């Protein structure tokens, strides 16, 4: 479920891109601090966005400085690890662990060694954030149970990731009804994007997919998306619009350029690309 919440680099101001890079490299530093070099592989764009969101909701401006990159030895802007970036790092580990566990449950046994390597890092993150770990464990199990029952309820299955995003944010920073609606619909949108993205592969391999359960099996992705264009576009964009409506009511004082670019441009671009049948939504180079 990673790779959808990313900014639109082509329409991003240089100053905002530098801020995004600072949070990205700061997340990598925080992961190295909490779990060591291997844990840095959990660094991703989606949780980078979430780190910016947490800092904005908490009204906490991180300290930015230029540091030497662990991987390439070059100096880059990085935020100094603080309590929120450490929490974001633990979120990255927990989400990666439960996503890999879900993949293994779905039959992707090739990912089992990754799950084993993540187990100790997951335990450490869970000790620091037991409430978030308990939440993820509960909702991913609920999702697995719905998949086993071959549920055709889009609202029911998408609710699992939506609840994770909403309640996790509640546990980490102070929120209100508007923020709760924003994070809920963000989590819902991520699940729906992933489901639409995987219709072809899941159909071929006989794996559960709620979109396939509602609109039939996919034999050729471009034709499938064209045939169901109106329904799929409404499904994704209605959720996206509810998320944007909530975002417009939020008071954003930190990282506004990064957050607004990702919400207004990046996510919308991902939806448009996905509905055209582009395989995996493009990422950006830092």
C-alpha positions in Angstrom: 0.0 0.0 0.0 3.0 2.3 -0.3 3.8 4.6 -3.2 0.7 6.7 -3.6 1.0 9.6 -1.3 3.8 11.5 -3.0 4.2 15.1 -4.2 4.1 16.3 -7.7 7.8 17.2 -8.1 7.3 18.9 -11.5 5.0 21.5 -9.9 6.8 21.9 -6.6 8.7 24.9 -5.5 12.4 24.3 -4.9 12.1 25.4 -1.3 9.2 23.0 -0.7 11.1 20.1 -2.4 14.1 20.8 -0.1 11.7 20.7 2.9 10.3 17.3 1.7 13.8 16.0 1.2 14.7 17.2 4.7 11.8 15.2 6.2 12.6 12.1 4.0 16.3 12.1 5.0 15.2 12.9 8.6 13.0 9.8 8.6 15.9 7.7 7.3 18.1 9.1 10.2 15.3 8.4 12.7 15.0 4.8 11.5 18.7 4.3 11.7 18.7 5.7 15.3 15.8 3.4 16.4 16.6 0.2 14.6 19.9 0.3 12.8 21.0 0.3 9.1 18.6 -2.4 8.0 15.6 -0.5 9.4 16.4 2.4 7.1 14.9 0.3 4.2 11.5 1.2 5.7 12.0 4.8 4.6 9.3 5.8 2.1 7.5 8.8 0.6 4.1 8.0 2.2 5.4 8.1 5.8 7.6 11.1 4.9 4.3 12.9 4.1 2.9 11.6 7.4 5.8 13.0 9.3 5.2 16.4 7.8 1.5 16.1 8.7 2.3 15.2 12.4 4.6 18.1 12.8 2.0 20.4 11.3 -0.8 19.1 13.5 1.4 19.4 16.6 2.6 22.9 15.6 6.2 21.6 16.0 8.8 23.1 13.7 11.7 20.6 13.3 15.3 21.7 13.2 16.7 21.5 9.7 20.4 21.2 8.9 22.8 19.8 6.3 24.2 16.4 7.1 26.2 13.8 5.2 23.9 11.1 3.7 24.4 7.6 5.1 24.1 6.0 1.7 25.9 8.3 -0.8 28.1 10.4 1.4 26.7 13.7 0.1 25.5 16.6 2.2 21.7 17.0 2.1 19.1 18.9 4.1 17.8 16.7 7.0 15.6 17.3 10.0 17.1 16.5 13.3 15.3 13.5 14.8 12.7 14.6 17.3 9.9 12.9 19.1 7.6 13.1 16.2 10.1 11.9 13.6 10.9 9.0 15.9 7.1 8.2 16.1 6.9 8.4 12.3 9.9 6.0 12.0 8.1 3.5 14.3 4.9 3.9 12.1 7.0 3.1 9.0 8.3 -0.1 10.6 4.9 -1.2 11.9 3.2 -0.5 8.6 5.9 -2.2 6.6 5.7 -5.3 8.9 1.9 -5.6 8.8 1.8 -5.0 5.0 4.4 -7.7 4.4 2.6 -10.0 6.8 -0.6 -9.4 4.8 1.3 -10.1 1.5 2.5 -13.4 3.0 -1.0 -14.3 4.1 -2.2 -13.6 0.5 0.3 -16.2 -0.8 3.4 -14.1 -1.5 5.7 -16.5 0.3 8.7 -15.0 -1.3 8.4 -12.1 1.2 8.6 -14.4 4.2 12.4 -13.7 4.8 11.6 -10.0 4.9 9.0 -10.6 7.5 11.5 -12.5 9.7 14.1 -9.8 9.4 11.5 -7.2 10.3 10.2 -9.0 13.4 12.8 -7.7 15.9 12.5 -4.2 14.7 8.7 -4.5 14.8 8.9 -5.6 18.5 11.0 -2.6 19.4 8.6 -0.2 17.7 5.7 -1.9 19.4 7.2 -1.4 22.8 7.5 2.3 22.2 4.0 2.6 20.7 1.9 -0.3 22.0 -1.4 1.5 21.3 -0.6 2.0 17.6 0.7 -1.6 17.3 -2.5 -3.0 18.9 -4.6 -0.8 16.6 -2.7 -2.1 13.4 -2.9 -5.7 14.6 -6.6 -5.5 15.2 -7.5 -3.7 11.9 -5.2 -5.8 9.7 -6.8 -8.9 11.2 -10.2 -7.5 10.5 -9.2 -6.9 7.0 -7.8 -10.4 6.7 -11.0 -11.9 8.0 -13.0 -9.9 5.5 -10.8 -11.1 2.7 -11.2 -14.7 3.8 -15.0 -14.3 3.8 -14.6 -12.9 0.2 -16.5 -9.7 1.2 -17.9 -7.5 -1.6 -18.4 -4.5 0.6 -16.1 -1.8 -0.5 -17.0 0.4 2.4 -16.3 -2.4 4.9 -12.9 -3.4 3.7 -11.7 0.1 3.0 -12.8 1.1 6.6 -9.9 -1.0 8.0 -7.1 1.2 6.7 -9.2 4.3 7.1 -9.6 3.5 10.9 -5.8 2.8 11.2 -4.9 6.2 9.7 -7.5 8.1 11.8 -7.0 6.4 15.1 -3.2 6.2 14.8 -3.1 10.0 14.3 -5.4 10.5 17.3 -2.9 8.5 19.4 0.1 10.5 18.3 -1.1 14.1 18.3 -4.2 16.1 19.2 -6.8 16.0 16.5 -10.4 17.3 16.0 -13.4 16.2 13.9 -12.0 17.8 10.8 -8.6 16.2 11.1 -10.2 12.9 11.8 -12.3 13.1 8.6 -9.2 14.0 6.7 -7.1 11.1 8.0 -10.0 8.7 7.7 -10.5 9.5 4.0 -6.8 9.5 3.3 -6.5 5.9 4.7 -9.6 4.9 2.7 -8.2 6.4 -0.5 -4.9 4.6 -0.1 -6.7 1.2 0.2 -8.9 2.0 -2.9 -5.9 3.1 -5.0 -4.1 -0.1 -4.1 -7.1 -2.3 -5.0 -7.6 -0.6 -8.4 -3.9 -0.8 -9.1 -3.8 -4.5 -8.5 -6.9 -5.7 -10.4 -5.0 -7.3 -13.2 -2.4 -9.1 -11.0 -5.0 -10.2 -8.5 -7.3 -11.5 -11.2 -4.5 -13.6 -12.8 -3.3 -15.1 -9.5 -6.8 -15.6 -8.0 -6.1 -13.3 -5.0 -8.8 -11.4 -3.2 -9.6 -7.9 -4.5 -12.8 -6.1 -3.6 -12.9 -4.2 -6.9 -12.8 -7.5 -8.8 -15.6 -8.8 -6.5 -17.7 -5.9 -7.6 -16.8 -5.3 -11.2 -15.7 -8.8 -12.4 -12.3 -10.3 -13.2 -9.7 -8.3 -15.2 -8.1 -9.9 -18.2 -6.8 -6.8 -19.9 -6.2 -3.8 -17.6 -6.8 -1.0 -20.1 -10.1 -2.5 -21.3 -11.2 -3.2 -17.7 -10.5 0.4 -16.6 -12.2 1.8 -19.7 -15.3 -0.4 -19.2 -15.6 0.6 -15.5 -14.3 4.2 -15.9 -17.3 6.0 -14.5 -17.8 3.8 -11.5 -14.1 3.7 -10.6 -13.6 7.4 -11.1 -16.5 8.2 -8.9 -15.3 5.7 -6.2 -11.8 7.3 -6.0 -12.7 10.9 -6.6 -15.6 11.0 -4.2 -13.2 9.8 -1.4 -10.5 12.2 -2.6 -13.0 15.2 -2.6 -14.1 14.4 0.9 -10.5 14.4 2.0 -9.7 17.7 0.2 -12.8 19.3 1.8 -11.5 18.4 5.2 -8.0 19.6 4.4 -9.3 23.0 3.3 -10.7 23.5 6.8 -7.5 22.5 8.6 -5.1 25.2 9.9 -1.8 24.3 8.3 1.2 26.3 9.6 4.2 24.0 9.1 5.1 22.2 5.9 2.2 23.8 4.1 3.9 23.8 0.7 4.7 20.0 0.9 1.3 19.1 2.2 -0.7 21.2 -0.2 1.3 20.0 -3.2 0.8 16.4 -2.3 -2.9 16.8 -1.5 -4.0 19.0 -4.4 -1.5 17.9 -7.1 0.3 14.7 -6.2 -2.6 12.5 -5.1 -4.8 13.8 -7.9 -2.1 13.0 -10.4 -1.8 9.5 -9.0 -5.5 9.0 -9.4 -5.5 10.2 -13.0 -2.5 8.0 -13.9 -3.9 4.9 -12.2 -7.3 5.3 -14.0 -5.4 5.3 -17.3 -3.8 2.0 -16.5 -0.3 3.1 -15.6 1.1 0.1 -13.7 2.6 1.4 -10.5 2.3 5.0 -9.8 5.5 6.9 -10.4 7.7 8.0 -7.5 10.2 10.9 -7.4 13.9 11.1 -7.2 15.5 12.8 -4.2 
